Amino acid sequence: MAVERKGRAVCPGSYDPPTLGHLDIIARASEVFEQVTVAVVNQPVRKQTTLYTAEQRVAFITAEVEKHGNVQVKTFDTLIVDFARAEGANAIVKGLRAISDFEYEFEMNQLNRKMAPDIESIYMFASPQYTFLSSSGVKEIARFGGDVSDLVPAAVAARLGEDLNKN
Ligand code: ADP
């Protein structure tokens, strides 16, 4: 019997660029929730500048998630809880890799819970093969000509090295 997918989740992040680790979390969320909105940060929050514009990041992700049928990709530049409410979402889904993610997410969870107790934050552990994968790590490898083809979507891998060396 097919399991019923319920509720609506947002998956926030900078996705600069999206990696196979991000796409794995989005795919897993799309199996649990009826609808998933990938929320691409438009304003740099933690990082000063992004390599790709929000529109480029949305385009990269959209091309990879169309196959799921229940995933949309949008930009946001508000509090994530406000964006989640506007989407009618009852959950924020995030991936957890290492202890460092835990500390940051623990703090964010308390703050978001205080602002929006009606929206639950749900954490999915990174799949083992992606535990050490981050956008910043990928950029570092690509900047020095390393092969990132098994870390990011093919469309990203094809242009990352060139885009990084333009700056
Ligand atoms: P990064 O830290 O790589 O810049 P983002 O800020 O775009 O990532 O993160 C968006 C979300 O995706 C966060 O919840 C983050 O923990 C999660 N995430 C990032 N990389 C991975 C991965 N390799 N596996 C699982 N989750 C991940």
Backbone and ligand atoms as CSV (ligand in chain L), in Angstrom:
chain,resi,resn,atom,element,x,y,z
A,1,MET,N,N,0.849,-1.202,0.000
A,1,MET,CA,C,0.000,0.000,0.000
A,1,MET,C,C,0.886,1.254,0.000
A,2,ALA,N,N,0.527,2.204,-0.855
A,2,ALA,CA,C,1.324,3.437,-0.916
A,2,ALA,C,C,1.096,4.258,0.350
A,3,VAL,N,N,2.172,4.808,0.877
A,3,VAL,CA,C,2.065,5.640,2.078
A,3,VAL,C,C,1.565,7.017,1.657
A,4,GLU,N,N,0.648,7.557,2.455
A,4,GLU,CA,C,0.089,8.871,2.130
A,4,GLU,C,C,1.088,9.971,2.494
A,5,ARG,N,N,1.320,10.880,1.559
A,5,ARG,CA,C,2.180,12.026,1.851
A,5,ARG,C,C,1.299,13.134,2.400
A,6,LYS,N,N,1.719,13.714,3.537
A,6,LYS,CA,C,0.874,14.740,4.162
A,6,LYS,C,C,1.657,15.984,4.504
A,7,GLY,N,N,0.957,17.124,4.473
A,7,GLY,CA,C,1.532,18.380,4.923
A,7,GLY,C,C,2.409,19.018,3.861
A,8,ARG,N,N,2.889,20.195,4.223
A,8,ARG,CA,C,3.689,20.974,3.290
A,8,ARG,C,C,4.952,21.425,4.017
A,9,ALA,N,N,6.077,21.240,3.389
A,9,ALA,CA,C,7.354,21.592,4.034
A,9,ALA,C,C,8.119,22.604,3.196
A,10,VAL,N,N,8.918,23.406,3.868
A,10,VAL,CA,C,9.892,24.237,3.158
A,10,VAL,C,C,11.291,23.722,3.490
A,11,CYS,N,N,12.181,23.748,2.506
A,11,CYS,CA,C,13.584,23.342,2.689
A,11,CYS,C,C,14.457,24.564,2.396
A,12,PRO,N,N,14.830,25.309,3.432
A,12,PRO,CA,C,15.574,26.547,3.191
A,12,PRO,C,C,17.081,26.334,3.061
A,13,GLY,N,N,17.724,27.235,2.342
A,13,GLY,CA,C,19.185,27.180,2.260
A,13,GLY,C,C,19.709,28.191,1.269
A,14,SER,N,N,21.023,28.310,1.229
A,14,SER,CA,C,21.616,29.219,0.233
A,14,SER,C,C,21.824,28.518,-1.104
A,15,TYR,N,N,22.134,27.248,-1.072
A,15,TYR,CA,C,22.255,26.455,-2.304
A,15,TYR,C,C,23.192,27.109,-3.321
A,16,ASP,N,N,24.352,27.497,-2.856
A,16,ASP,CA,C,25.276,28.253,-3.723
A,16,ASP,C,C,26.582,27.494,-3.932
A,17,PRO,N,N,26.634,26.518,-4.772
A,17,PRO,CA,C,25.573,25.961,-5.608
A,17,PRO,C,C,24.885,24.801,-4.903
A,18,PRO,N,N,23.742,24.324,-5.465
A,18,PRO,CA,C,23.140,23.113,-4.917
A,18,PRO,C,C,24.075,21.917,-5.109
A,19,THR,N,N,24.097,21.038,-4.101
A,19,THR,CA,C,24.928,19.823,-4.188
A,19,THR,C,C,24.015,18.594,-4.198
A,20,LEU,N,N,24.608,17.432,-4.411
A,20,LEU,CA,C,23.830,16.196,-4.367
A,20,LEU,C,C,23.315,15.942,-2.949
A,21,GLY,N,N,23.997,16.507,-1.948
A,21,GLY,CA,C,23.523,16.395,-0.556
A,21,GLY,C,C,22.227,17.162,-0.371
A,22,HIS,N,N,22.150,18.382,-0.896
A,22,HIS,CA,C,20.898,19.146,-0.843
A,22,HIS,C,C,19.784,18.386,-1.552
A,23,LEU,N,N,20.100,17.899,-2.760
A,23,LEU,CA,C,19.063,17.244,-3.568
A,23,LEU,C,C,18.567,15.966,-2.902
A,24,ASP,N,N,19.447,15.311,-2.162
A,24,ASP,CA,C,19.063,14.099,-1.432
A,24,ASP,C,C,18.036,14.442,-0.344
A,25,ILE,N,N,18.269,15.520,0.392
A,25,ILE,CA,C,17.320,15.926,1.441
A,25,ILE,C,C,15.986,16.321,0.806
A,26,ILE,N,N,16.036,17.067,-0.303
A,26,ILE,CA,C,14.805,17.504,-0.972
A,26,ILE,C,C,14.021,16.276,-1.462
A,27,ALA,N,N,14.721,15.321,-2.054
A,27,ALA,CA,C,14.055,14.110,-2.551
A,27,ALA,C,C,13.406,13.339,-1.404
A,28,ARG,N,N,14.125,13.235,-0.300
A,28,ARG,CA,C,13.569,12.500,0.845
A,28,ARG,C,C,12.365,13.229,1.427
A,29,ALA,N,N,12.443,14.561,1.488
A,29,ALA,CA,C,11.292,15.344,1.986
A,29,ALA,C,C,10.094,15.166,1.063
A,30,SER,N,N,10.360,15.059,-0.229
A,30,SER,CA,C,9.250,14.937,-1.187
A,30,SER,C,C,8.540,13.585,-1.077
A,31,GLU,N,N,9.206,12.612,-0.412
A,31,GLU,CA,C,8.570,11.305,-0.182
A,31,GLU,C,C,7.664,11.324,1.051
A,32,VAL,N,N,7.903,12.300,1.923
A,32,VAL,CA,C,7.173,12.353,3.202
A,32,VAL,C,C,6.017,13.355,3.133
A,33,PHE,N,N,6.284,14.505,2.489
A,33,PHE,CA,C,5.299,15.584,2.459
A,33,PHE,C,C,4.556,15.606,1.127
A,34,GLU,N,N,3.349,16.136,1.192
A,34,GLU,CA,C,2.549,16.225,-0.026
A,34,GLU,C,C,3.142,17.266,-0.976
A,35,GLN,N,N,3.577,18.382,-0.401
A,35,GLN,CA,C,4.195,19.434,-1.199
A,35,GLN,C,C,5.466,19.907,-0.506
A,36,VAL,N,N,6.481,20.216,-1.288
A,36,VAL,CA,C,7.742,20.741,-0.741
A,36,VAL,C,C,8.096,22.003,-1.514
A,37,THR,N,N,8.436,23.050,-0.774
A,37,THR,CA,C,8.947,24.257,-1.424
A,37,THR,C,C,10.404,24.423,-1.020
A,38,VAL,N,N,11.285,24.408,-1.992
A,38,VAL,CA,C,12.697,24.701,-1.730
A,38,VAL,C,C,12.806,26.221,-1.672
A,39,ALA,N,N,13.322,26.719,-0.548
A,39,ALA,CA,C,13.370,28.161,-0.308
A,39,ALA,C,C,14.814,28.637,-0.429
A,40,VAL,N,N,15.081,29.358,-1.490
A,40,VAL,CA,C,16.449,29.806,-1.779
A,40,VAL,C,C,16.643,31.215,-1.211
A,41,VAL,N,N,17.608,31.327,-0.320
A,41,VAL,CA,C,17.856,32.625,0.330
A,41,VAL,C,C,18.272,33.654,-0.716
A,42,ASN,N,N,17.551,34.752,-0.737
A,42,ASN,CA,C,17.847,35.796,-1.704
A,42,ASN,C,C,18.878,36.776,-1.159
A,43,GLN,N,N,18.763,37.061,0.125
A,43,GLN,CA,C,19.728,37.951,0.768
A,43,GLN,C,C,20.817,37.083,1.393
A,44,PRO,N,N,22.067,37.435,1.201
A,44,PRO,CA,C,23.089,36.662,1.906
A,44,PRO,C,C,22.900,36.805,3.426
A,45,VAL,N,N,22.753,35.681,4.114
A,45,VAL,CA,C,22.555,35.746,5.561
A,45,VAL,C,C,23.881,35.486,6.259
A,46,ARG,N,N,24.381,34.280,6.010
A,46,ARG,CA,C,25.622,33.936,6.692
A,46,ARG,C,C,26.832,34.309,5.849
A,47,LYS,N,N,26.605,34.357,4.544
A,47,LYS,CA,C,27.744,34.580,3.667
A,47,LYS,C,C,27.650,35.983,3.082
A,48,GLN,N,N,28.740,36.596,2.813
A,48,GLN,CA,C,28.731,37.962,2.305
A,48,GLN,C,C,28.183,38.036,0.889
A,49,THR,N,N,28.741,37.245,0.017
A,49,THR,CA,C,28.271,37.272,-1.362
A,49,THR,C,C,28.083,35.837,-1.841
A,50,THR,N,N,27.259,35.697,-2.852
A,50,THR,CA,C,27.077,34.362,-3.407
A,50,THR,C,C,27.720,34.317,-4.788
A,51,LEU,N,N,28.129,33.126,-5.191
A,51,LEU,CA,C,28.702,32.954,-6.527
A,51,LEU,C,C,27.604,33.100,-7.574
A,52,TYR,N,N,26.446,32.494,-7.297
A,52,TYR,CA,C,25.341,32.509,-8.249
A,52,TYR,C,C,24.203,33.383,-7.733
A,53,THR,N,N,23.511,34.054,-8.654
A,53,THR,CA,C,22.347,34.849,-8.263
A,53,THR,C,C,21.245,33.902,-7.789
A,54,ALA,N,N,20.306,34.470,-7.093
A,54,ALA,CA,C,19.190,33.654,-6.604
A,54,ALA,C,C,18.474,33.000,-7.793
A,55,GLU,N,N,18.327,33.728,-8.883
A,55,GLU,CA,C,17.629,33.178,-10.062
A,55,GLU,C,C,18.403,31.994,-10.642
A,56,GLN,N,N,19.728,32.098,-10.674
A,56,GLN,CA,C,20.528,30.975,-11.188
A,56,GLN,C,C,20.391,29.758,-10.276
A,57,ARG,N,N,20.404,30.001,-8.967
A,57,ARG,CA,C,20.306,28.878,-8.024
A,57,ARG,C,C,18.938,28.201,-8.143
A,58,VAL,N,N,17.898,29.041,-8.309
A,58,VAL,CA,C,16.549,28.481,-8.508
A,58,VAL,C,C,16.520,27.627,-9.778
A,59,ALA,N,N,17.144,28.123,-10.831
A,59,ALA,CA,C,17.122,27.386,-12.107
A,59,ALA,C,C,17.848,26.039,-11.977
A,60,PHE,N,N,19.008,26.044,-11.309
A,60,PHE,CA,C,19.749,24.781,-11.117
A,60,PHE,C,C,18.873,23.754,-10.385
A,61,ILE,N,N,18.237,24.213,-9.311
A,61,ILE,CA,C,17.462,23.269,-8.484
A,61,ILE,C,C,16.206,22.824,-9.231
A,62,THR,N,N,15.532,23.786,-9.881
A,62,THR,CA,C,14.285,23.446,-10.588
A,62,THR,C,C,14.521,22.316,-11.586
A,63,ALA,N,N,15.618,22.410,-12.317
A,63,ALA,CA,C,15.901,21.385,-13.333
A,63,ALA,C,C,16.048,19.997,-12.697
A,64,GLU,N,N,16.532,19.958,-11.456
A,64,GLU,CA,C,16.784,18.660,-10.807
A,64,GLU,C,C,15.570,18.101,-10.077
A,65,VAL,N,N,14.607,18.966,-9.723
A,65,VAL,CA,C,13.498,18.480,-8.880
A,65,VAL,C,C,12.193,18.296,-9.645
A,66,GLU,N,N,12.197,18.683,-10.912
A,66,GLU,CA,C,10.963,18.555,-11.696
A,66,GLU,C,C,10.432,17.123,-11.683
A,67,LYS,N,N,11.356,16.162,-11.672
A,67,LYS,CA,C,10.962,14.748,-11.715
A,67,LYS,C,C,10.106,14.312,-10.517
A,68,HIS,N,N,10.209,15.026,-9.395
A,68,HIS,CA,C,9.446,14.604,-8.213
A,68,HIS,C,C,7.951,14.938,-8.338
A,69,GLY,N,N,7.647,16.014,-9.054
A,69,GLY,CA,C,6.234,16.364,-9.278
A,69,GLY,C,C,5.564,17.125,-8.148
A,70,ASN,N,N,6.156,17.151,-6.955
A,70,ASN,CA,C,5.520,17.875,-5.842
A,70,ASN,C,C,6.480,18.867,-5.182
A,71,VAL,N,N,7.502,19.276,-5.934
A,71,VAL,CA,C,8.500,20.200,-5.387
A,71,VAL,C,C,8.533,21.489,-6.210
A,72,GLN,N,N,8.410,22.611,-5.508
A,72,GLN,CA,C,8.539,23.922,-6.158
A,72,GLN,C,C,9.799,24.593,-5.626
A,73,VAL,N,N,10.311,25.539,-6.366
A,73,VAL,CA,C,11.514,26.254,-5.923
A,73,VAL,C,C,11.237,27.752,-5.988
A,74,LYS,N,N,11.466,28.443,-4.871
A,74,LYS,CA,C,11.204,29.883,-4.821
A,74,LYS,C,C,12.318,30.580,-4.050
A,75,THR,N,N,12.450,31.875,-4.271
A,75,THR,CA,C,13.395,32.643,-3.450
A,75,THR,C,C,12.628,33.254,-2.279
A,76,PHE,N,N,13.365,33.569,-1.223
A,76,PHE,CA,C,12.743,34.310,-0.114
A,76,PHE,C,C,13.761,35.257,0.487
A,77,ASP,N,N,13.239,36.369,1.018
A,77,ASP,CA,C,14.159,37.310,1.678
A,77,ASP,C,C,13.521,37.848,2.956
A,78,THR,N,N,12.779,36.949,3.605
A,78,THR,CA,C,12.148,37.288,4.884
A,78,THR,C,C,12.623,36.273,5.912
A,79,LEU,N,N,12.032,36.314,7.104
A,79,LEU,CA,C,12.289,35.239,8.063
A,79,LEU,C,C,11.737,33.947,7.478
A,80,ILE,N,N,12.434,32.853,7.704
A,80,ILE,CA,C,11.956,31.584,7.125
A,80,ILE,C,C,10.582,31.216,7.682
A,81,VAL,N,N,10.316,31.548,8.933
A,81,VAL,CA,C,8.989,31.194,9.480
A,81,VAL,C,C,7.890,31.993,8.772
A,82,ASP,N,N,8.182,33.231,8.406
A,82,ASP,CA,C,7.183,34.023,7.674
A,82,ASP,C,C,6.977,33.453,6.276
A,83,PHE,N,N,8.089,33.039,5.649
A,83,PHE,CA,C,7.974,32.435,4.324
A,83,PHE,C,C,7.169,31.130,4.418
A,84,ALA,N,N,7.465,30.330,5.433
A,84,ALA,CA,C,6.755,29.056,5.602
A,84,ALA,C,C,5.254,29.315,5.752
A,85,ARG,N,N,4.895,30.278,6.572
A,85,ARG,CA,C,3.467,30.615,6.754
A,85,ARG,C,C,2.830,31.018,5.442
A,86,ALA,N,N,3.546,31.875,4.687
A,86,ALA,CA,C,3.001,32.350,3.409
A,86,ALA,C,C,2.783,31.181,2.440
A,87,GLU,N,N,3.597,30.152,2.589
A,87,GLU,CA,C,3.465,28.956,1.723
A,87,GLU,C,C,2.407,27.990,2.251
A,88,GLY,N,N,1.890,28.277,3.446
A,88,GLY,CA,C,0.950,27.344,4.065
A,88,GLY,C,C,1.651,26.094,4.567
A,89,ALA,N,N,2.942,26.216,4.881
A,89,ALA,CA,C,3.728,25.044,5.318
A,89,ALA,C,C,3.633,24.878,6.835
A,90,ASN,N,N,3.630,23.626,7.276
A,90,ASN,CA,C,3.633,23.360,8.711
A,90,ASN,C,C,4.978,22.818,9.185
A,91,ALA,N,N,5.931,22.723,8.272
A,91,ALA,CA,C,7.237,22.181,8.664
A,91,ALA,C,C,8.385,22.830,7.896
A,92,ILE,N,N,9.503,22.964,8.609
A,92,ILE,CA,C,10.761,23.378,7.980
A,92,ILE,C,C,11.667,22.151,8.036
A,93,VAL,N,N,12.134,21.701,6.894
A,93,VAL,CA,C,12.989,20.505,6.856
A,93,VAL,C,C,14.428,20.922,6.566
A,94,LYS,N,N,15.351,20.423,7.398
A,94,LYS,CA,C,16.763,20.756,7.214
A,94,LYS,C,C,17.605,19.487,7.287
A,95,GLY,N,N,18.737,19.539,6.634
A,95,GLY,CA,C,19.663,18.403,6.681
A,95,GLY,C,C,20.697,18.624,7.767
A,96,LEU,N,N,21.101,17.553,8.426
A,96,LEU,CA,C,22.136,17.641,9.463
A,96,LEU,C,C,23.320,16.788,9.066
A,97,ARG,N,N,24.478,17.411,8.995
A,97,ARG,CA,C,25.683,16.664,8.662
A,97,ARG,C,C,26.483,16.374,9.930
A,98,ALA,N,N,27.166,17.363,10.417
A,98,ALA,CA,C,28.107,17.125,11.519
A,98,ALA,C,C,27.668,17.883,12.771
A,99,ILE,N,N,28.494,17.772,13.800
A,99,ILE,CA,C,28.207,18.446,15.066
A,99,ILE,C,C,28.081,19.956,14.844
A,100,SER,N,N,28.860,20.493,13.927
A,100,SER,CA,C,28.820,21.934,13.673
A,100,SER,C,C,27.441,22.347,13.160
A,101,ASP,N,N,26.823,21.546,12.308
A,101,ASP,CA,C,25.454,21.827,11.868
A,101,ASP,C,C,24.521,21.791,13.070
A,102,PHE,N,N,24.749,20.834,13.939
A,102,PHE,CA,C,23.856,20.659,15.087
A,102,PHE,C,C,23.818,21.921,15.943
A,103,GLU,N,N,24.980,22.466,16.241
A,103,GLU,CA,C,25.035,23.647,17.113
A,103,GLU,C,C,24.277,24.809,16.514
A,104,TYR,N,N,24.506,25.060,15.233
A,104,TYR,CA,C,23.824,26.157,14.545
A,104,TYR,C,C,22.320,25.908,14.506
A,105,GLU,N,N,21.937,24.694,14.140
A,105,GLU,CA,C,20.517,24.377,14.002
A,105,GLU,C,C,19.800,24.378,15.348
A,106,PHE,N,N,20.516,23.986,16.380
A,106,PHE,CA,C,19.938,23.976,17.720
A,106,PHE,C,C,19.504,25.387,18.101
A,107,GLU,N,N,20.378,26.336,17.827
A,107,GLU,CA,C,20.077,27.735,18.135
A,107,GLU,C,C,18.924,28.243,17.256
A,108,MET,N,N,19.016,27.981,15.949
A,108,MET,CA,C,17.966,28.430,15.035
A,108,MET,C,C,16.613,27.838,15.419
A,109,ASN,N,N,16.650,26.580,15.848
A,109,ASN,CA,C,15.416,25.904,16.228
A,109,ASN,C,C,14.734,26.624,17.381
A,110,GLN,N,N,15.518,27.030,18.380
A,110,GLN,CA,C,14.931,27.715,19.542
A,110,GLN,C,C,14.309,29.035,19.110
A,111,LEU,N,N,15.027,29.760,18.252
A,111,LEU,CA,C,14.538,31.074,17.816
A,111,LEU,C,C,13.274,30.930,16.978
A,112,ASN,N,N,13.305,30.005,16.035
A,112,ASN,CA,C,12.133,29.816,15.174
A,112,ASN,C,C,10.931,29.305,15.964
A,113,ARG,N,N,11.188,28.438,16.916
A,113,ARG,CA,C,10.107,27.889,17.735
A,113,ARG,C,C,9.424,28.998,18.536
A,114,LYS,N,N,10.251,29.941,19.024
A,114,LYS,CA,C,9.704,31.049,19.817
A,114,LYS,C,C,8.815,31.939,18.927
A,115,MET,N,N,9.294,32.182,17.691
A,115,MET,CA,C,8.534,33.069,16.797
A,115,MET,C,C,7.305,32.376,16.222
A,116,ALA,N,N,7.414,31.081,15.994
A,116,ALA,CA,C,6.341,30.361,15.284
A,116,ALA,C,C,6.184,28.957,15.850
A,117,PRO,N,N,5.554,28.850,17.023
A,117,PRO,CA,C,5.421,27.523,17.636
A,117,PRO,C,C,4.577,26.558,16.809
A,118,ASP,N,N,3.818,27.093,15.857
A,118,ASP,CA,C,2.950,26.251,15.015
A,118,ASP,C,C,3.703,25.604,13.857
A,119,ILE,N,N,4.947,26.022,13.623
A,119,ILE,CA,C,5.714,25.431,12.521
A,119,ILE,C,C,6.820,24.565,13.110
A,120,GLU,N,N,6.803,23.293,12.779
A,120,GLU,CA,C,7.771,22.354,13.364
A,120,GLU,C,C,9.023,22.271,12.485
A,121,SER,N,N,10.184,22.330,13.113
A,121,SER,CA,C,11.426,22.098,12.367
A,121,SER,C,C,11.768,20.617,12.452
A,122,ILE,N,N,12.056,20.031,11.315
A,122,ILE,CA,C,12.330,18.595,11.239
A,122,ILE,C,C,13.706,18.406,10.605
A,123,TYR,N,N,14.513,17.558,11.227
A,123,TYR,CA,C,15.896,17.387,10.777
A,123,TYR,C,C,16.082,15.990,10.204
A,124,MET,N,N,16.693,15.965,9.041
A,124,MET,CA,C,17.014,14.670,8.441
A,124,MET,C,C,18.528,14.527,8.442
A,125,PHE,N,N,19.015,13.384,8.914
A,125,PHE,CA,C,20.454,13.173,8.848
A,125,PHE,C,C,20.886,13.027,7.399
A,126,ALA,N,N,22.019,13.647,7.098
A,126,ALA,CA,C,22.588,13.510,5.756
A,126,ALA,C,C,22.835,12.034,5.463
A,127,SER,N,N,22.625,11.639,4.226
A,127,SER,CA,C,22.989,10.273,3.832
A,127,SER,C,C,24.507,10.142,3.961
A,128,PRO,N,N,24.987,8.953,4.365
A,128,PRO,CA,C,26.423,8.816,4.682
A,128,PRO,C,C,27.359,9.335,3.589
A,129,GLN,N,N,26.999,9.093,2.337
A,129,GLN,CA,C,27.907,9.512,1.255
A,129,GLN,C,C,27.977,11.039,1.097
A,130,TYR,N,N,27.066,11.759,1.755
A,130,TYR,CA,C,27.048,13.222,1.617
A,130,TYR,C,C,27.370,13.949,2.919
A,131,THR,N,N,27.769,13.216,3.933
A,131,THR,CA,C,27.987,13.823,5.246
A,131,THR,C,C,29.067,14.897,5.228
A,132,PHE,N,N,30.026,14.754,4.351
A,132,PHE,CA,C,31.128,15.723,4.328
A,132,PHE,C,C,31.043,16.640,3.122
A,133,LEU,N,N,29.851,16.762,2.569
A,133,LEU,CA,C,29.669,17.567,1.356
A,133,LEU,C,C,29.032,18.914,1.695
A,134,SER,N,N,29.685,19.996,1.299
A,134,SER,CA,C,29.118,21.336,1.500
A,134,SER,C,C,29.359,22.164,0.250
A,135,SER,N,N,28.536,23.198,0.063
A,135,SER,CA,C,28.716,24.082,-1.090
A,135,SER,C,C,30.086,24.746,-1.043
A,136,SER,N,N,30.506,25.142,0.141
A,136,SER,CA,C,31.804,25.828,0.223
A,136,SER,C,C,32.950,24.869,-0.107
A,137,GLY,N,N,32.842,23.618,0.328
A,137,GLY,CA,C,33.875,22.624,0.000
A,137,GLY,C,C,33.950,22.375,-1.497
A,138,VAL,N,N,32.776,22.282,-2.121
A,138,VAL,CA,C,32.724,22.054,-3.568
A,138,VAL,C,C,33.402,23.210,-4.311
A,139,LYS,N,N,33.117,24.441,-3.867
A,139,LYS,CA,C,33.716,25.609,-4.541
A,139,LYS,C,C,35.237,25.606,-4.387
A,140,GLU,N,N,35.686,25.175,-3.213
A,140,GLU,CA,C,37.133,25.147,-2.997
A,140,GLU,C,C,37.799,24.135,-3.931
A,141,ILE,N,N,37.187,22.981,-4.064
A,141,ILE,CA,C,37.753,21.955,-4.955
A,141,ILE,C,C,37.758,22.454,-6.404
A,142,ALA,N,N,36.603,23.008,-6.815
A,142,ALA,CA,C,36.467,23.434,-8.214
A,142,ALA,C,C,37.393,24.604,-8.543
A,143,ARG,N,N,37.620,25.470,-7.557
A,143,ARG,CA,C,38.484,26.631,-7.800
A,143,ARG,C,C,39.894,26.201,-8.218
A,144,PHE,N,N,40.302,25.054,-7.677
A,144,PHE,CA,C,41.650,24.575,-7.993
A,144,PHE,C,C,41.641,23.457,-9.030
A,145,GLY,N,N,40.526,23.406,-9.768
A,145,GLY,CA,C,40.488,22.471,-10.898
A,145,GLY,C,C,40.158,21.045,-10.547
A,146,GLY,N,N,39.733,20.797,-9.307
A,146,GLY,CA,C,39.384,19.425,-8.919
A,146,GLY,C,C,38.067,18.981,-9.537
A,147,ASP,N,N,37.856,17.667,-9.532
A,147,ASP,CA,C,36.664,17.087,-10.147
A,147,ASP,C,C,35.508,17.073,-9.137
A,148,VAL,N,N,34.426,17.750,-9.484
A,148,VAL,CA,C,33.271,17.794,-8.578
A,148,VAL,C,C,32.066,17.073,-9.186
A,149,SER,N,N,32.325,16.280,-10.224
A,149,SER,CA,C,31.198,15.709,-10.976
A,149,SER,C,C,30.373,14.712,-10.162
A,150,ASP,N,N,30.926,14.138,-9.083
A,150,ASP,CA,C,30.061,13.268,-8.280
A,150,ASP,C,C,29.586,13.945,-6.997
A,151,LEU,N,N,29.695,15.283,-6.975
A,151,LEU,CA,C,29.256,16.035,-5.788
A,151,LEU,C,C,28.095,16.978,-6.076
A,152,VAL,N,N,27.962,17.399,-7.323
A,152,VAL,CA,C,26.932,18.380,-7.701
A,152,VAL,C,C,26.229,17.895,-8.976
A,153,PRO,N,N,25.039,18.469,-9.288
A,153,PRO,CA,C,24.392,18.094,-10.548
A,153,PRO,C,C,25.308,18.379,-11.734
A,154,ALA,N,N,25.140,17.612,-12.818
A,154,ALA,CA,C,26.019,17.746,-13.981
A,154,ALA,C,C,26.040,19.171,-14.532
A,155,ALA,N,N,24.875,19.844,-14.526
A,155,ALA,CA,C,24.806,21.202,-15.065
A,155,ALA,C,C,25.658,22.173,-14.239
A,156,VAL,N,N,25.753,21.916,-12.943
A,156,VAL,CA,C,26.590,22.761,-12.072
A,156,VAL,C,C,28.057,22.419,-12.304
A,157,ALA,N,N,28.361,21.122,-12.332
A,157,ALA,CA,C,29.754,20.691,-12.517
A,157,ALA,C,C,30.323,21.247,-13.811
A,158,ALA,N,N,29.474,21.320,-14.835
A,158,ALA,CA,C,29.944,21.751,-16.154
A,158,ALA,C,C,30.445,23.189,-16.169
A,159,ARG,N,N,29.930,24.024,-15.279
A,159,ARG,CA,C,30.315,25.439,-15.377
A,159,ARG,C,C,30.990,25.998,-14.125
A,160,LEU,N,N,31.060,25.203,-13.077
A,160,LEU,CA,C,31.545,25.737,-11.800
A,160,LEU,C,C,32.981,26.251,-11.863
A,161,GLY,N,N,33.864,25.448,-12.424
A,161,GLY,CA,C,35.269,25.847,-12.478
A,161,GLY,C,C,35.440,27.166,-13.207
A,162,GLU,N,N,34.768,27.264,-14.342
A,162,GLU,CA,C,34.864,28.479,-15.160
A,162,GLU,C,C,34.288,29.686,-14.415
A,163,ASP,N,N,33.114,29.515,-13.783
A,163,ASP,CA,C,32.476,30.629,-13.075
A,163,ASP,C,C,33.330,31.114,-11.912
A,164,LEU,N,N,33.989,30.187,-11.235
A,164,LEU,CA,C,34.804,30.571,-10.082
A,164,LEU,C,C,36.033,31.348,-10.497
A,165,ASN,N,N,36.551,31.016,-11.651
A,165,ASN,CA,C,37.807,31.637,-12.058
A,165,ASN,C,C,37.608,32.930,-12.832
A,166,LYS,N,N,36.314,33.311,-13.029
A,166,LYS,CA,C,36.005,34.609,-13.636
A,166,LYS,C,C,36.319,35.735,-12.662
A,167,ASN,N,N,36.143,35.423,-11.351
A,167,ASN,CA,C,36.248,36.506,-10.355
A,167,ASN,C,C,37.693,36.754,-9.929
L,1,ADP,P1,P,25.774,24.887,2.891
L,1,ADP,O1,O,25.984,24.768,4.376
L,1,ADP,O2,O,26.327,23.737,2.111
L,1,ADP,O3,O,26.059,26.225,2.322
L,1,ADP,P2,P,22.987,25.584,2.770
L,1,ADP,O4,O,23.032,26.751,3.665
L,1,ADP,O5,O,22.591,25.817,1.362
L,1,ADP,O6,O,24.266,24.682,2.731
L,1,ADP,O7,O,22.071,24.473,3.430
L,1,ADP,C1,C,20.739,24.220,3.166
L,1,ADP,C2,C,20.292,23.015,3.969
L,1,ADP,O8,O,20.851,21.841,3.406
L,1,ADP,C3,C,20.737,23.017,5.418
L,1,ADP,O9,O,19.710,22.412,6.183
L,1,ADP,C4,C,21.974,22.162,5.402
L,1,ADP,O10,O,22.222,21.577,6.655
L,1,ADP,C5,C,21.560,21.129,4.396
L,1,ADP,N1,N,22.703,20.489,3.743
L,1,ADP,C6,C,23.739,21.076,3.137
L,1,ADP,N2,N,24.590,20.161,2.630
L,1,ADP,C7,C,24.057,18.941,2.950
L,1,ADP,C8,C,24.462,17.583,2.741
L,1,ADP,N3,N,25.623,17.304,2.125
L,1,ADP,N4,N,23.677,16.592,3.193
L,1,ADP,C9,C,22.529,16.898,3.844
L,1,ADP,N5,N,22.092,18.148,4.099
L,1,ADP,C10,C,22.838,19.152,3.652
